[in-house]
Amino acid sequence: MKKIFITGISKGIGRSIAEKLSKQSECKVIGSCRNPNILTDKLDGVEYLALDLSNSASIKACAEKLQDIDIMINNAGQSQIGAVEEVSMDKIRGMYDINLFGNIELIQGVIGSMRQKRQGMIINIGSMTGSFALPLYSSYCASKAAFQMFSLCIRQELSQFGITVVHIEPNDIKTTITPDLIYKEGGAYEQLAKTVREQVRLKMAKAEDPEIVANLVATIVHSKKPKARYTVGGNGNFLVFMKRFVSDRFIEKSTMKLYGL
């Protein structure tokens, strides 16, 4: 039986993955959220652990309970909309703490046990925004880009110990993450921030359900030789393909138009 740990399972993509895998007889699922005690709709058969990715003590306490896992799926994350001129460094650091540094520290906490067993899998859920820039998403996109490169780097260094690392980039998936909207009333970026937020809301209303990501994860979990990186949702694969043949300027203009700018 595969023992699988998933972060951020209280809702959205994480919950969908946990629900999918927990129904498979060969999988035992352990999941995390900030405060499991307040959840009223826990999944049957799933063990819940408390985890705050912005708190090192919480990360270490959680990692100590994960020394016998076979697969780690890092899904939890945070989003933020705001012009770089108006977003405080505390907000930017907070974004990196949850989307990057917290994940790195958690991974560090389980690599040793996987290496000793000479087997294991780490699946990191990133975002297409790690490959495509968006206006007012500088801290979010940058944290996801860093997480993508981190995944690809450790894949190379850990493969010698039988540990497989996979990076997934969802695109246009309905999630319950509400971006932290940051702007100054009457400021230079207020209208831009509101426009971008509304465009994101409209896109999410038409986006695919998180189940599509869960189905991909289930396939990867049972794959003998998974790829380094996957794109899932919407026209993500088409965008990645087209990026090879068009200029950065074309992508930039298309993105601005898409967000009504």
N, C-alpha and C positions, 0 to 999 in steps of 0.2 A: 504493500500500500504506500502511495506517495503522500508524504506529509507536506502540505502546502501552506505558506504564510502569505497573506495579502494585506497590504495597508489600505486604509480608507474605505472600509466596507459598509459604512453606515448608509450610503446612498450612491446613486450614479453608477459609473463604470465599475468601481470596486465592488459594490453590492451585486451587480449583475455577474461579474466574474465569480464571486464567492458562491452565488446561487447556482450557477452552471456547474462548477466543479464539485460542489458538495453533493450533487445528485449522482455523481459517478462513484460507483462502489469502490473503485481502486484509489480514491482520493480522500484524505482527511484534511479538512480545511480549518485553519486558524486565521482569524482576522483581527484587525486593529481599528480603533477610532479613538478620538480624544477622551471620551467618557462613556464607556459601554453601559454603565449603571443607569443612564437616563434613557437608553433605547427601549422603545416599547414594541418594536417589530423585528426582533432578532430572528435570524435564519435558523431553522431547525438543523441540528447536527453540527453547527459551527461553534467553535470555541472563540471567545472574544477576549482580547487583551487591550489594555489602555496604552496609548502611544501619542505623544506630542512631539512632532518632528522638529519643533523649535526649542526643545528642552533636552539638553544632553543627558541629564540624569534619567529622564523618561526613556530615552533611546537605549541607554545602557541597560536599564532594568528590563526592557522588553527583549533586547538581544540575548540576555542571559537565559531566557525561556525558549530560545529558538535554536539551541545548539544541535538538535536532532532533526531539523527540517531538511527536506530534499529540494524544495523549490521555494524561492522568494520572489514575490511579485510586488514591486514598488509602484503603487498607483496614486497614493495621496498627493494632493497638490493644492496650490492657491493661485488665484488670478488677480490681476490689477490693471486698471486703466488710468493713465495719468501722464501729463507732459513731464518730461524729465526736469524741466525748469521748476516745476511745482511739487514734485514728489520728494519727500524728505529722505535722507540717507537711511534713517531708521526703517522707513517703509521698504526701501530697496533691499536693505540687509535682511529684513524679515522675509521678503520674497525668496531670496536665495537660501535662507535658513531652511525653509520648508521644501522648496522645489529642488534643491541641490545638496546643501551641506548636511541636512538631516538624513537624506537618503544615503549619502556617502558614509556617514558615521554608522548607520544601521547595517549597511553592507559590510563594513569593516568588522562589525561584531559577529558576523556569521561565516565569513570566508574561512577562518581557521578551521572550523569543524568540517566544512565542506572539503577543504584541502586534505585534511587528515583521512577522510573517507574516500578521497579521490573521485568524488562525484557530486553533482549538484547543478542547479540551474537558477539563474537570476534573470528575471524578466522586468525590464524597466519601461514603464508607461510614460512616454514623453508627450510631444505634440508636434503637429505639422508646423506650428509657429516657431519651432526650433530650426526650421529650414527656410521659412518664408516670413519676412519682416512685416509687421503691422504697425500703423500709426498709433501712438499713445500706449503701446504695449512693450516699450523698450526693456523694462526690467523683467517682465514675464517671458518675452521671446528670448532674451539673452540667457535667462536661467534654464530654459528648455534646450537651447542650443548647447550650452555647457553640459547639460545632463546627457545629451545625445553623444557628444564627443567622449565624455567620461565612460559611457557604456561601451563604445567601440574600442577604447583603449584597454579597459580591463578585460574585455573579451579576449584580446591577444595575450595578455599576461597570465590569465587564469586557465586557458585551454590546456596547458601542459599538466594541470592537476585534475583534469576531467570535469572542470566546471564550465558550463556553457552560459554565455551572456547574450541576451537578445534585447533589442530596443524596438519598441512599437511607437509609431507616430499616428495617433488618431486625428481625423480631420472631419469637422462638421458632425460631431456627436452630441446628442442631447445630454447635457450634464446638469447637475444641480449646483455646480460651483457658481456663485455670484461674484463677479469681479468687484474688487474694492474700487469704487469710482472716486477719483481724486481730482478736484479742481477748485480754484478760488472763485467765489461769487463775484461776478462782474469782471473777472480776470480775462486775460488774453486768450485763454484756452477753454473757457467755459462752454461755448457753443460747439467747439470741436469735440470736446469730451462727451457732450450729450449726443451729438450726431453719431459718434463711433459706438457709444453704448446702445443706442437704438438699433443700429445696423446689426450689432452682435445679437441683440434680442430677437430680431427678425430672422436672422440666420439660424439661431438655435431652435426657433419654432418649426423650421422646416427640416431640421437635421435628423439623421438616423438615430435609432435607439441604441443604447449602450450594449445591447445583446450582441451586436455585430462584433464588438471588441471581445466580448466574452467567448464567442465562438472561435475567434482567431486564437485567443490564449489557450483554449482547450486543445486546439490542433497543435500548437507549439509544444504544450506540456507533454504530449504523446509522440512528438516527432523525435526521431533519432539524430537528425542533422538539421536543426533549424537554421534559417538564415540569420545574419547579423542584425538586419533591420527590416521592419515591415511597416507599410502604410495601410491604413484601414479607414473606410468611411468616405462618403461623398465622392468627389472627383479627385481624391488625393493621389492615386496612382497616375492619373493622367497629368496632374500638375507636376509631379516629380519627373515624368517622362519629358514633358514639354520644356522643363527648365534647362534641359541639355541643349536645346536648340534656339532659345530666344535670349535676348539681352536682358541684363539686370534692369535697364531703363524701361523695357517693355513690361516686365513683371511689376516694377514700381508703379507705373502709370495705371496698370490694370488693377492693382490693389487699391490705389487711391480712389479709382472710379467705383470699385466694388463697395467701398465704405462711404460713398457719397461725398467725397472730398474733391 
